[in-house]
Amino acid sequence: MPSARKSNKKRYKQFGRKTRRERQRRRLLMLIVAAIFLVILGSAVKQQVQQLLYPRKYQWEIETWANEYGVDPLLIEAFVETESGFDPNAQSEVGARGLMQITEETFEWIKSKIAPQEPLTFDDLYDPEVNIRFGAYYVAECMKRYSGDVSTTAAAYHSGWGTVDRLLKKADFSTDGRVLQEFPYTQMANYVYKINRSYKTYLQLYGPEAQ
């Protein structure tokens, strides 16, 4: 009988060790599953937050006029997000108006190019479609003028062609005279950074690779 009890105790110990190992395996598996779930959930939540910060408003107008002038709609969205945060009634201290913050001087120049016979006034820039139409044209012209370079286009949109053209003549800022590698003015550099950051985010959220 003593030997039988010892044998039973031995079996119980072995069974107990196996049971603990199984519990540990199950616990580890549950932790792995939970960690994967949290990663997935975290990515989804992060994406939802980013979509709130970088929304897609006025999508029909943006896609219509971006396609009309041959520029990426997501780039136009980056400009709208940076310029006005999608507020059609936005107005800057220097009087720039609407979604893409177009000044009166720029409005008159663009109007002479694409709508010379239309009865549009500077006040019409508060109309999202008019504003996006004019802004998309200007971005497209900047892209053509500066070899499709987003950073140089952003600098030109912010500071004007004259300023950018002068910088392009200086070797400190451009190695080829076509696009800028350096942006010497603080406001210009900050604006270029914001446009690139916004455009990159829009591509990540809504571009072909995100589909």
DAHUBEL-V288214 format. One record per residue. PHI is phi in degrees with one decimal (NA if undefined). PSI is psi in degrees with one decimal (* if undefined). OMEGA is omega in whole degrees, -180 to 180 (none if undefined). Layout:
# DAHUBEL-V288214
phi=PHI psi=PSI omega=OMEGA
phi=PHI psi=PSI omega=OMEGA
This chain:
# DAHUBEL-V288214
phi=NA psi=-46.2 omega=178
phi=-54.7 psi=-40.4 omega=-178
phi=-66.6 psi=-34.6 omega=179
phi=-67.2 psi=-41.3 omega=179
phi=-63.2 psi=-40.6 omega=178
phi=-61.8 psi=-40.1 omega=-180
phi=-65.1 psi=-41.7 omega=179
phi=-64.5 psi=-42.1 omega=179
phi=-61.0 psi=-39.5 omega=180
phi=-63.1 psi=-43.8 omega=179
phi=-64.6 psi=-40.9 omega=179
phi=-61.9 psi=-41.1 omega=179
phi=-63.7 psi=-44.4 omega=179
phi=-62.9 psi=-41.6 omega=178
phi=-64.2 psi=-40.0 omega=179
phi=-63.9 psi=-41.5 omega=179
phi=-64.2 psi=-41.7 omega=179
phi=-63.3 psi=-41.8 omega=-179
phi=-63.7 psi=-42.8 omega=179
phi=-63.7 psi=-40.6 omega=178
phi=-62.6 psi=-41.7 omega=178
phi=-63.1 psi=-42.7 omega=178
phi=-62.5 psi=-41.2 omega=179
phi=-63.8 psi=-41.1 omega=178
phi=-62.9 psi=-46.0 omega=180
phi=-62.2 psi=-41.6 omega=179
phi=-63.4 psi=-42.2 omega=179
phi=-64.0 psi=-42.0 omega=179
phi=-62.4 psi=-43.2 omega=179
phi=-62.8 psi=-39.5 omega=178
phi=-64.8 psi=-40.6 omega=179
phi=-63.6 psi=-46.3 omega=179
phi=-61.3 psi=-43.7 omega=180
phi=-62.7 psi=-41.3 omega=180
phi=-63.8 psi=-43.2 omega=178
phi=-62.2 psi=-42.9 omega=180
phi=-61.6 psi=-42.6 omega=180
phi=-65.5 psi=-38.1 omega=178
phi=-63.3 psi=-46.5 omega=180
phi=-63.4 psi=-46.5 omega=180
phi=-62.5 psi=-41.5 omega=180
phi=-62.9 psi=-41.4 omega=179
phi=-64.8 psi=-40.6 omega=-180
phi=-65.7 psi=-43.5 omega=179
phi=-64.2 psi=-42.9 omega=179
phi=-60.4 psi=-42.4 omega=180
phi=-64.9 psi=-40.5 omega=179
phi=-63.6 psi=-40.4 omega=178
phi=-63.8 psi=-44.4 omega=179
phi=-62.7 psi=-37.3 omega=179
phi=-67.3 psi=-30.3 omega=175
phi=-70.4 psi=-38.3 omega=-180
phi=-76.5 psi=-30.1 omega=-180
phi=-124.9 psi=74.9 omega=-175
phi=-78.4 psi=174.9 omega=175
phi=-119.3 psi=88.7 omega=177
phi=-107.1 psi=158.3 omega=-179
phi=52.4 psi=39.5 omega=-173
phi=-65.0 psi=-38.7 omega=180
phi=-62.3 psi=-48.1 omega=-180
phi=-62.4 psi=-43.0 omega=-178
phi=-65.3 psi=-47.9 omega=-179
phi=-66.5 psi=-38.2 omega=-180
phi=-60.9 psi=-51.2 omega=-174
phi=-81.9 psi=-29.2 omega=175
phi=-64.9 psi=-44.3 omega=178
phi=-66.2 psi=-36.6 omega=179
phi=-59.4 psi=-39.3 omega=-175
phi=-104.4 psi=7.2 omega=172
phi=72.4 psi=41.0 omega=179
phi=-128.9 psi=151.5 omega=-178
phi=-63.4 psi=123.5 omega=178
phi=-56.2 psi=-33.9 omega=-180
phi=-67.7 psi=-29.3 omega=175
phi=-69.2 psi=-40.4 omega=177
phi=-62.4 psi=-40.2 omega=178
phi=-62.6 psi=-36.8 omega=177
phi=-63.4 psi=-40.2 omega=178
phi=-66.3 psi=-43.3 omega=180
phi=-63.7 psi=-44.7 omega=180
phi=-61.4 psi=-42.7 omega=-178
phi=-71.4 psi=-42.2 omega=-174
phi=-73.2 psi=-45.7 omega=-171
phi=-134.0 psi=-5.4 omega=-175
phi=62.0 psi=30.1 omega=179
phi=67.7 psi=27.8 omega=175
phi=-96.8 psi=109.0 omega=-176
phi=-68.3 psi=-16.9 omega=-179
phi=-99.9 psi=10.6 omega=-178
phi=-63.9 psi=143.8 omega=176
phi=-144.8 psi=132.2 omega=-178
phi=-88.3 psi=173.8 omega=179
phi=-64.6 psi=-26.3 omega=-180
phi=-95.2 psi=7.0 omega=175
phi=91.9 psi=5.5 omega=176
phi=-66.8 psi=143.4 omega=-170
phi=-125.4 psi=149.9 omega=168
phi=78.4 psi=-167.2 omega=-172
phi=-57.2 psi=-40.0 omega=-177
phi=-109.5 psi=13.6 omega=171
phi=49.9 psi=67.6 omega=-178
phi=-99.7 psi=131.5 omega=179
phi=-79.4 psi=165.2 omega=-179
phi=-64.4 psi=-40.8 omega=179
phi=-60.4 psi=-45.4 omega=179
phi=-67.4 psi=-38.6 omega=177
phi=-57.7 psi=-47.1 omega=-178
phi=-64.5 psi=-38.5 omega=179
phi=-66.1 psi=-45.6 omega=-180
phi=-65.2 psi=-41.6 omega=179
phi=-58.2 psi=-39.1 omega=179
phi=-65.5 psi=-22.6 omega=-178
phi=-90.2 psi=-39.9 omega=-171
phi=-119.1 psi=-13.5 omega=-177
phi=-147.3 psi=48.8 omega=-174
phi=-63.8 psi=-27.6 omega=-177
phi=-99.1 psi=-2.8 omega=-177
phi=-86.8 psi=141.2 omega=-178
phi=-79.8 psi=53.9 omega=-179
phi=-93.0 psi=144.3 omega=177
phi=-121.6 psi=170.5 omega=180
phi=-57.9 psi=-32.9 omega=179
phi=-63.8 psi=-24.0 omega=-179
phi=-68.1 psi=-10.6 omega=177
phi=-68.0 psi=-12.3 omega=174
phi=-78.8 psi=-10.0 omega=173
phi=-81.7 psi=118.2 omega=-176
phi=-52.8 psi=-41.0 omega=-177
phi=-67.2 psi=-43.4 omega=179
phi=-62.5 psi=-45.0 omega=-178
phi=-62.8 psi=-46.4 omega=-179
phi=-67.6 psi=-37.9 omega=177
phi=-57.9 psi=-49.7 omega=-179
phi=-68.9 psi=-43.3 omega=-179
phi=-65.6 psi=-40.7 omega=179
phi=-64.1 psi=-39.0 omega=177
phi=-61.3 psi=-44.7 omega=-177
phi=-66.3 psi=-42.0 omega=177
phi=-61.1 psi=-43.7 omega=180
phi=-61.2 psi=-41.2 omega=179
phi=-66.8 psi=-36.7 omega=176
phi=-65.1 psi=-41.1 omega=179
phi=-63.3 psi=-40.5 omega=178
phi=-65.5 psi=-43.1 omega=-175
phi=-67.9 psi=-32.3 omega=-174
phi=-117.6 psi=42.4 omega=169
phi=57.5 psi=29.6 omega=178
phi=71.9 psi=15.5 omega=-179
phi=-85.3 psi=119.4 omega=-175
phi=-64.3 psi=-41.5 omega=-178
phi=-64.9 psi=-45.2 omega=179
phi=-67.9 psi=-36.8 omega=175
phi=-60.5 psi=-44.9 omega=179
phi=-62.0 psi=-42.1 omega=179
phi=-61.7 psi=-40.8 omega=-180
phi=-69.7 psi=-40.2 omega=179
phi=-62.3 psi=-36.9 omega=-178
phi=-79.5 psi=-45.2 omega=-169
phi=-112.6 psi=-8.0 omega=179
phi=97.0 psi=155.2 omega=-178
phi=-65.3 psi=-38.6 omega=-177
phi=-59.5 psi=-44.9 omega=180
phi=-63.6 psi=-46.2 omega=-179
phi=-65.2 psi=-42.5 omega=180
phi=-60.1 psi=-38.1 omega=178
phi=-66.6 psi=-39.9 omega=179
phi=-67.1 psi=-34.1 omega=-179
phi=-64.0 psi=-22.8 omega=-180
phi=-80.3 psi=-6.9 omega=-177
phi=-105.6 psi=126.1 omega=-176
phi=-63.4 psi=-22.8 omega=180
phi=-67.1 psi=-23.1 omega=-174
phi=-115.4 psi=-17.9 omega=-179
phi=-146.1 psi=132.4 omega=-180
phi=-90.0 psi=-16.3 omega=-176
phi=-126.0 psi=-2.8 omega=-179
phi=73.1 psi=8.8 omega=-178
phi=-115.7 psi=-38.8 omega=178
phi=-134.0 psi=156.9 omega=-180
phi=-90.9 psi=136.7 omega=171
phi=-102.5 psi=-21.7 omega=179
phi=-127.4 psi=147.7 omega=-179
phi=-126.8 psi=99.1 omega=-167
phi=-74.9 psi=-14.8 omega=-177
phi=-101.5 psi=134.2 omega=-173
phi=-58.1 psi=-49.2 omega=-179
phi=-63.7 psi=-40.4 omega=177
phi=-62.4 psi=-47.6 omega=-179
phi=-61.5 psi=-41.6 omega=179
phi=-63.9 psi=-40.3 omega=-180
phi=-66.3 psi=-44.6 omega=178
phi=-59.2 psi=-42.0 omega=178
phi=-61.8 psi=-43.9 omega=-178
phi=-65.1 psi=-42.2 omega=179
phi=-63.9 psi=-45.1 omega=179
phi=-63.7 psi=-41.4 omega=179
phi=-63.7 psi=-46.2 omega=-180
phi=-64.2 psi=-44.1 omega=-179
phi=-63.5 psi=-42.6 omega=178
phi=-60.7 psi=-42.2 omega=-180
phi=-66.4 psi=-42.7 omega=178
phi=-62.1 psi=-38.9 omega=177
phi=-64.4 psi=-41.5 omega=180
phi=-66.2 psi=-37.5 omega=-176
phi=-82.7 psi=-37.2 omega=-169
phi=-129.3 psi=-2.6 omega=-178
phi=-72.7 psi=178.1 omega=-178
phi=-55.2 psi=-38.9 omega=-177
phi=-70.9 psi=-20.7 omega=-179
phi=-84.3 psi=-13.4 omega=-176
phi=-78.1 psi=* omega=none
